[in-house]
Amino acid sequence: MVRNNRQIIPESRHVIQQWKYEIAAEFGLPVGYGSGATGADTEFAGELGSLGSSGSYTSSWGHLSSRENGSVGGEITKRLVAEAQRNLLN
């Protein structure tokens, strides 16, 4: 089976990465933004307690369970489908 991970719209990569970290923060999952880059979206992280006392994030997703990672991916898919439906209705 050939895997083709080529993105149809390369510019979408940034938006999906941003959604990934926003959703993780909404779910209270302690992950960083990219490879330790500053400017992580912490809008929800502080109120959900996912920021530690130092206020730093872990820059890896490896410490999360498959269920936690899958919940983020599932939410991204739900949001993409909702956005596509909105665009089709307009």
N, C-alpha and C positions, 0 to 999 in steps of 0.2 A: 504494500500500500504506500503510495507516494504521499508525503505530507507537504502541503504547500502553505507555508505561513506568510506568504507575500501579502502585504496589505494593499487593498484596492486604492485606498486614499491614504498615502503616507502621512499627511498632515494630521490624521486622526490619532496617531500614536501618542502625541502629547496630551490630548484630551482624555484618552482612555487611561493613561498613566495617572493623570490628575484625579480622575474619577476613582481609580483604584485606591489611592491614599485617602481621599475624602470618605469613601465608603468604609474603609478600615477604621478611620477615626470615628465615624458614626457608630460603628459596631463596637468601639472600645478596644480595638486590637492594637497592641504596641508595635508598630512598624515605623520605619523612617521613610523619608521621601527620597527615592532613588538611592544612590550610593553615598549617602551621608551628605547630600546637598542641603544647603540651608534653604529656608523658605518653605518648610513643610506646612501643609495646611493643618493648623491646630485649632480651627474654629470649634470643633466638637470635642477634641481630644481632652482638653482641660476639664470640661464639665463632666466627661465620662470617666475621668480618672486614669486615662491611658498614658498620661505624661507622668514620669516618675518625679521624685523630688528634685532631681537634677534638671528636669525639663528636657532631657535628651531622648532621642528615639534610637531603637536598634535599626540598623540599615539593612536587615535581612528579613526575609519571609520564612526562612528555614525553621525557626523555632515555633511556628504556628502549626496547628494540626491540619490535616487534609480537609476536615469539615470547616474550619475557620477560613482557610484559603478558598475553598469551594463556595462558601457563602458570599464572599466578595465577588468572585467570578459570576455567580448566579445573579447577584444584584446588578452587576454591570450589564449582563444580558437583558435583564428586565428593563433597565433604563434605555438600552439601545432599541429594544423592540417598541417601547412606549414612544420614543422619539421618532422612530420610523412611522409609526401609526399616526402621530400628530402631523408629520410631513405629508403623508398620503391624504389626510383629510383636508389639508389646506390647499 
